[in-house]
Amino acid sequence: MIGVYDFCGHYDWTFEWLRQTGGEELLRQYWDEAISQDSQRHAAALILPRGIAGMVEYWGHTLEHEAAGYYCTTTDAVYRIDMHECPSKGFLMRNALHQYHDYCDHCLGWIGPLLRRAGFVVDHQHNHAGRCWWEIRRADDPTPPSAPGSLAGEHDVRLLPDWNQPGPMDTYRRANDPDDKSA
Amino acid sequence: MSTESSPLPYRDTKPVGAADFYFAVNATFRFLWQRFGAEGLRRYWTDLGTQYYAPVAESWKQGGLPAIAAYWRAFFAAEPGAEVQVHESGEAVVVEVAVCPAIKHLRAHQREIVPCFCQHCYFLNEAIAAPAGFTARVTGGNGSCRQTFRARDGEVPPQDLNDIRAAT
């Protein structure tokens, strides 16, 4: 049986299987059609009609369920997540599993299309070491991403001494697609 | 599950997995079925068994039937909502699944289950068992089933996929 105790391991393996089978295009279709529109339809049911209030409810449940180390900041205009210990990437790192070239892309791969349908865009960075931050605003709100500490205070993951890792930092501005990487 | 002596190849900090991930497993099967049909979905299951689960096959090859029994006891202890008994004899390991955690969770959340969902246990198990010198058979399904593991050199009839019920 395919289990869920090690879900992130075979999820990562599946990304690479899909890439080898049908290229990056097939993988992006998978993230949108299978994950965003099918598996995570409960997220859409909350976020599409309720916007930020739906995000608070969805991620509040999901991140607790997955035992994540995180902090959320909510205003009327923005929903921010500071992920201090990503349970998903953390599982891969602890078990030395690495199949697809950028596992972290899967989050924007399914969340991006969902937020596009809901009328939101994402500012985001991930450091490939289990830490990232997200700021989600309405697509017609031109506000730039916050300066470190100005929105989440001491919980801002960018203030951690090991936020900057030796490898690349992936950066997204007003994005809805994993290929919207600007750095 | 997270001890050094665990029969599971991978470790997590949580005692059991997050049940909502069964949604993604089911959705992945549906996506592959729609794109590639039964043949493509079976290739995915077989590749997953031979590649990702290669450490399990190696463990079974080294430890034989006791390792197979230990694996399934630890595996189902980490699956949320599973009710399973594992019986071991000198000839076989029989995994009696009284409550399949995946089918239970998908039903509880009104998810449309891919009809061939339960076939994945045969194709995956066989892909893990074969290189270890064992063969797997599955009967039942749709919420409860029996999975049997025997040595490949025994006289075991081929798996009849009609013995695996469609999931609803």
Boltz contact constraints between the chains, C-beta under 6 A:
constraints:
  - contact:
      token1: [A, 1]
      token2: [B, 121]
      max_distance: 6.0
  - contact:
      token1: [A, 2]
      token2: [B, 25]
      max_distance: 6.0
  - contact:
      token1: [A, 3]
      token2: [B, 79]
      max_distance: 6.0
  - contact:
      token1: [A, 4]
      token2: [B, 17]
      max_distance: 6.0
  - contact:
      token1: [A, 4]
      token2: [B, 21]
      max_distance: 6.0
  - contact:
      token1: [A, 5]
      token2: [B, 17]
      max_distance: 6.0
  - contact:
      token1: [A, 5]
      token2: [B, 78]
      max_distance: 6.0
  - contact:
      token1: [A, 6]
      token2: [B, 10]
      max_distance: 6.0
  - contact:
      token1: [A, 7]
      token2: [B, 17]
      max_distance: 6.0
  - contact:
      token1: [A, 7]
      token2: [B, 21]
      max_distance: 6.0
  - contact:
      token1: [A, 9]
      token2: [B, 10]
      max_distance: 6.0
  - contact:
      token1: [A, 10]
      token2: [B, 52]
      max_distance: 6.0
  - contact:
      token1: [A, 13]
      token2: [B, 52]
      max_distance: 6.0
  - contact:
      token1: [A, 30]
      token2: [B, 31]
      max_distance: 6.0
  - contact:
      token1: [A, 34]
      token2: [B, 27]
      max_distance: 6.0
  - contact:
      token1: [A, 34]
      token2: [B, 28]
      max_distance: 6.0
  - contact:
      token1: [A, 34]
      token2: [B, 31]
      max_distance: 6.0
  - contact:
      token1: [A, 38]
      token2: [B, 27]
      max_distance: 6.0
  - contact:
      token1: [A, 39]
      token2: [B, 23]
      max_distance: 6.0
  - contact:
      token1: [A, 39]
      token2: [B, 24]
      max_distance: 6.0
  - contact:
      token1: [A, 39]
      token2: [B, 27]
      max_distance: 6.0
  - contact:
      token1: [A, 65]
      token2: [B, 18]
      max_distance: 6.0
  - contact:
      token1: [A, 66]
      token2: [B, 18]
      max_distance: 6.0
  - contact:
      token1: [A, 67]
      token2: [B, 14]
      max_distance: 6.0
  - contact:
      token1: [A, 91]
      token2: [B, 12]
      max_distance: 6.0
  - contact:
      token1: [A, 95]
      token2: [B, 10]
      max_distance: 6.0
